[in-house]
């Protein structure tokens, strides 16, 4: 077949196939036909090209840019696509199993990244943990101070006066703060100050109880006088040991002393009543207790049983009771004898009481007294005065109900307490008496308590009940909860402590009143009581507060074996901010002028000063810490902190703080140079250099270009000539960190001075100035020290401006 025949056959087949395809596409409804002109086709093509060619154009531009730098963009795209975008660290690139080098490289990189991630997590955890511990510690301290303002029993709130933090850098104390002390409290402060002065003298030991009692009498405070009279009764026992106070002999003596105090008070009460009713009393005849009692009963006639014997028209048992109540057994015996044979038995018993040395009946007389009491009960002839006399004389087997009924018939709580103490004094000194006293104390506090005695309306009465029954600590604690009597409570506690009569708490953090687990007695936290009291006026009058803290000097050491007075004095200085008034100040000749803390004999104030300085440093009060370390002769710390502060203010614009600290540093530097110091030579040299730099920046700000450049040349910190470059680089390594931190500002100031000098503000050749500027840039680039990021840029910018 010829070529023409094959071509015609092939074309015919194509026509047939096209016809078949057209037939397959034909449907009942004709397909829509789009008719576009050439302009529309051109616009549609441009739109399609813009959609598809944009990404390609960007790739082309990127390939041109990166290709000019020798980067293979397709290979880089493949590597980026292979990277895992997750937060976890994965191999940086996929490797084949047989690619040993790539595998090891990825393993090394993964190990480094894992260590970095682990270190980051540990660092954040450590920071969070340190922050939480610091926050918890601050909160515990604040919570402790807040809870310390609460009264220990939770009944009252103690007054808290918040004082502003003060600083020696701004004030020498709280001289302008108004005192919060009342006239009575000021009188107490003066008394305590005089008492401490007398302790330092060689004379006899002063009696603080008598002094305070006389002070209250002079002020005309009858309630306070009554309180101090009760305290003086307890202190006359003569014991000078808190342990000896609980011995059998001392407790027996305290019971007798308390009983005698109530008897003396009762005599005074009868005398006041009789003298105020002389017309009714019919006072006359032989003076004495018997005549006083008869006059009293004439004014206040007692009730008596019909068959009771009489004495001059008065019930004889009532006369005998009141004579015993006045503490005069001979007068009671005389009354019984005058009443006739009906009272011969009680007259005989009273004669034995009068004859005994300790005022106690022998066992046979006690049996006779019990028989008399029983016969009176059986016959129904005895009244309440009969039972009261028998109870007062000390029948040990009388029931508690009998004593209670007798007490209910008496005129006051003092009479009730006297009957209780009379029963105790009738017992022999020993374990039996101690057990009976313990039962009485428990009855008064737990069974009756404050509500029974109406303690808050009659605080002096309840205080007397507690004190006369040997509960000194509970009495002081109760009085401290009464706002108007709190000052008396503090000074009573201090007076008892000076006589070693108080049982003190084992820890300063204990409640104000605590009990031993072994039942050894209640303990008073004297330190807490005094600190809460002085907190009200420690700001305006820190010296007065310090007097009270001095009286805590004999307390057991706090935790860690630290002296409690020293710790409290340090806390007082920190809270009040009166460092100069309390700790002293440094004179220009290098000698420390004493403060209030130096007034006390045999006390070294330097440990307290050092502790306050350390606390100020930890709080960030570095200026105060400098002054305090200077007082404590810690010259190394003075130089260290002073250099740290000066390095921050060398080029500072905080004029007030900069001038204040500059003046302090100049005074210390001058004194160290003239009188010597105990610090290192390197730190002292750094101080002098920083002061010179401050002088340089003072000249720089005053635009005194020639003088500033001359000072800079003498400081020898930066090269100003070509032959100084290597020398300055070598000397830079020997500078301390405080000076290195100032180097960026020094370089910028030096370049600014050169630029100003080139503009005609100084008589220096322009060529020399440009050479010096290039030398500074070379020096800055050669320093083995990381300068701030903009330092180099600013130096280069000014050097370009000079060119």
C-alpha positions, 0 to 999 in steps of 0.5 A: 500500500502506498503512503498516500493510501495509508494517510487517507485511511488514517485520516478517515479513522480519525474522522470516524472516531471524532464523529463517535465521540460527538455522538456520545456527547450529544444529549437531549439538551444541547450543551451551553456554548461560551462565546468570548472575544479576544479581550475577554480571553486575554483577561481570563488568561492573565487571571489564571497566570497570576494565580499560579505564577505568584508562588513560583516568582517568590521561589525564583526570587528566593533562589536568586538571593540565596544562590548568590550566597552559595545556598542550595534552596531545593536541598534546604527546603528538603531539610526544613520539610524533614524537621519536626515542628513539635516542642519535643526535641527530635533528630534534626535530620533523617539519616539512613541506617548505614549513615554512621556519621550522621547517626552519631552526630544526631545522637550528640545533638540530641544529648546536648539538647536533652541536657539543655532542656533538663537544665532549663526545667531544673532551673525553673523548678529551683527558682519556683521552689526558692520563691515559694520558700522565701514567700512562706518564710515571710508569711510565717514571720508576718503571721507570727507578728500578727498572732502575737498581737492577740491576747493569749487567751483570745479575749482581747486584742492588744493595742498595736501601733504600726510605725513607719520604717525609718532609716539613718540615711533619711532620719536619725530616728523617730524624733518627730513622732508623737509619744503614745504613752499616758502620764501613768505609763511615763511615770512608770518609764521614769521609775524603771530608768531610775531603777536601772541606774541604781542597779549599776551603782554600788549601793544597796539593791533598790526595792522596785515593788515599794518604789512603784507602790509609792509612785501610784500613791503619789498619783492618787490611783487607789486601785493601783495602790491596792494591787501593789500592796498585795504584791508587796505582801507576797514578796515579803516571804524573802525567797529569791528563787523560782524553784525555792518558791515551791518548797514546803517551807516557802509555801507555808510562809506564803500562806501565813503571809497572805492570811496576815495580809487579809487580817490587816486589811480587815482591821483597816476596814473595821476602823474606817467603818467605826470612825465613820459612825462614832455616834453608833459605835460607842467607841471607848474603854480599853483600846484594842482589837476586842473594843474595835470589834465590839464597836463594829458589831454595835454599828453592824449588829449580827444575827444570833441564835436565841440560846447563844451566850452574850458578851455585853449584849453582843453574840459571843461567838460573833465577837470571837470570830471577828477577833480571829478575823482581825488576827488577834487570838488573845482578844478572842480568848479574852472574849470567850473568858468574859462570856462565862463558863458556857464558852470555857471549852473554846477559851481553852482551845484559844489559849492553846493557839495563843501559846503555840509558836506557829499558831497551830493546835496540837492533835489533842486540841484538834480532837477537842475542837471536833468534839465541840463542833459535833456537840454544837451540831447535835444540840442545835445550839451552834450558829454559823459563827460557831462553825466559822470559828471551828473552821478558822481554828483548823478542824481538818475533817470538816466537810467542804460543805460546812466550810462553804456554808460558813463562807457564804455567811461572811461579808466579802470574798476576802473573808471567804479566802481568809477562812480557806487560808486559815484552814491551810495554815492549820495543817503542818508544812508538807505534802498534805498542805501542798495538796490542799493548796493545789486543790484550793487553786483548782477550785478557785480557777476551774470551779469558780473562775472569772465569772463567779468573781465578776473578774472584769468588773472587779479585776483587783479582787480576782487578782488578789484571790489568785495572788494570795493563793500562790498563783502569781503567773495566772494573776499577772496573765489575767491582769494583762488582759484588762486594758486599763490595768495592763501597764500595772501587770507588766510592771508587777511581772517585772518586779516579781521577776527581779525577785526571782519569784516567777515561773517563766516559760521555756520558750519565747514563742510559748503562749503568755500562760502555759502549763507544764506537761508534768503538772509542775505549774503554770509558766508566764512568758515574760518576754512576750508580755514585755515585747507586746507592751513596748511595741506601742511606743518603741517607735517614738521612744525607743530608749524607753522600750530598751529599758524594759528589754534590759530587764529581760537580761536574765531570761534563758537564751532563745533558740540557738543560744542567743541572748534574749536581750541582745536579740530583742534589742536588735529587733527593736532597732530594726523596727524603730529605725533609730540606729543612731539613738540606740546603737551610736554613731561614728565620729569624724575622728574614727571613734564610736559615739555611744548610744543608748545600748552602751549605758548598761554595764558589762554589755557589749553592743557590737554583736547587736550592731553586727546583727542589725547590720546583717539584717539590714543587708538581707533586707536590701537596706544597704546604706543603713548596713554600711553605717552599721558595719562601720560602727561594728568595725567590719571594714571589709563589709563597709568597703564591699557594700559601699563599692557595690552602691557606688558602682550603681550611681557613678553615672546615675542621674538620681541626684539626691541619692547620688549626692547623699551616698557620695558624701557618705563615701567621701567621709568614710574614705577620708577617715580610712585614709587618715586613721587606717582601716581593717579592710583589704587594700584592693577594696579600698583602692576600688573605693577611691577609684569609684569616687574619682569616677564620680568626680569625672562624671560631675565634670562631664555633666558640667561640660568642663571638657579639658578638666574632665579629660585630664581627670580621665587621663590620670585615672588610667582606665582608657587609652588616650594615646596609641602607646597606652592601648596594650597597657590599659588592656592588661590593667583592665584584668586587674580591676574589680567587678564594680569598676568594670561595670562602669566601663561602658559609661566611661567609654561613652562619656569619653567619646562624647567629650572628644566629639564636643572637643572637635566641635570647638569646645576645647583647644585640641587638634581635630586629627588627634581627637579622631585618632583618640576616638579610633583608639577608644573603639579599638580598646572597646572591641579588644576588652575581655568583657561583654559590653552592652549591645548598643555601646559599640554602635554608639561609639562607632556612630560618634566616631563617624560623626567626627569624621 
